Amino acid sequence: MREIYLDNSATTRVCPEAAQKALEIMTECYGNPSSLHTMGFRAEQELNTARKAVAGALSALPEEITFTSGGTEANNLAIFGGAWARRQHKRIVTTAIEHPSVLACMTQLEKEGWEVVYLRPDHFGRISPQQVEEAITPQTALVSIMAVNNEVGSILPIEAAARVIRRNKARTLLHVDAVQAFGKLPLKPGKIGVDLMTVSAHKIHGPKGAGALYIRKGVHIPARTLGGGQEKGMRSGTEALPAWCAFGAAVQALPSLSQEESAIRTLWKYCREGIAAIPDTVIQSPEDGLPYILNFSCGGVKAETMLHFLEERGIYVSSGSACAKGKASHVLEAMELPKQQALSSIRVSFSRENTLEDAQALVQAVEEGMKTLVRAKN
């Protein structure tokens, strides 16, 4: 049975370039970048190459990139660090549909006396520029808004947030969780006016355990991990060289964003139209969202039931964010979808490895599942 993997927003298969680079670093260039001998110098050069690759993808300077263990650590570093750096104003603006690694930070800051404003989305997971503009005041310390929602694919108005901050002439810091956007949308945080931006390797065919935080030159936030002073003192600990260099290799292997977007949109359009034509299904992703993600409801069929039906046919999808581990989606809840609709939601997410045949197989299987499972339920 052919394997059709359509859960790429959870993680992607590591590309050959990244896997080969990790093996090379582990078996050939295995020195510690902090060591003063030749092996250490070679390791440092490899790390510099990876840093330049990530920086180049963001049109940033290499010194603006701090490597981390992934998106969660980068989000924590940005939010707690940003809040501390602007602690004279204890007000933060975010959204109700952020990743759990952002929302958990907000919960902790609220316990510490911070006011957190959560912007609510519409029924397609969209946040309007007007909502952002009305929420940000000169007394706001930090704004943390994701670039793309990981469950429905809505694109959030980060440029509007940057404009308001500039207009207010405030010392407000702007953090963007760009984990789902990196490698899919053109990102230039310095040009936009973003101070802190989170990216991750395993969403772009790199390894798990590798991420990075862009920290705009001139922005200073405190470190949360202390020790030997690696990563310019921002993230002490021996560098995870195999993972970080593989991250750099995955970035270098990224195809043209426009060409890939066009190919992915073809799959997204086929699936969107095909699934929408199946009785009792409801598309929940916005038409103007990122085409890498398609979220839909299967009527009265529970998501877990449909997920396993598809898995039996070699098709792998998700019932929501992998980080939620099967719990009710806070994103769909914030979108105020009917409970039955939310509990029957499936997320399909594409990568450059997917084909039109994959999309055709998915639509056919969902149609079969809706007929079979609804009939069995009745």
ZIUR-V758704 format. One record per run of one state. SS is the DSSP state (H for helix, E for strand, L for the rest). FROM is the first residue (numbers start at 1). TO is the last residue. If there is no record, write none. Layout:
<<SS;FROM;TO> <SS;FROM;TO>>
This chain:
<<L;1;3> <E;4;5> <L;6;6> <E;7;7> <L;8;15> <H;16;27> <L;28;37> <H;38;57> <L;58;61> <H;62;64> <E;65;68> <L;69;70> <H;71;85> <L;86;90> <E;91;95> <L;96;99> <H;100;111> <L;112;114> <E;115;119> <L;120;128> <H;129;135> <L;136;141> <E;142;144> <L;145;147> <E;148;148> <L;149;154> <E;155;155> <L;156;157> <H;158;168> <L;169;172> <E;173;177> <L;178;188> <H;189;192> <L;193;195> <E;196;200> <L;201;210> <E;211;215> <L;216;224> <E;225;225> <L;226;230> <H;231;233> <L;234;234> <E;235;235> <L;236;240> <H;241;252> <L;253;256> <H;257;276> <L;277;281> <E;282;283> <L;284;292> <E;293;297> <L;298;302> <H;303;311> <L;312;314> <E;315;316> <L;317;317> <E;318;318> <L;319;321> <H;322;324> <L;325;329> <H;330;334> <L;335;338> <H;339;343> <L;344;344> <E;345;349> <L;350;355> <H;356;377> <L;378;378>>
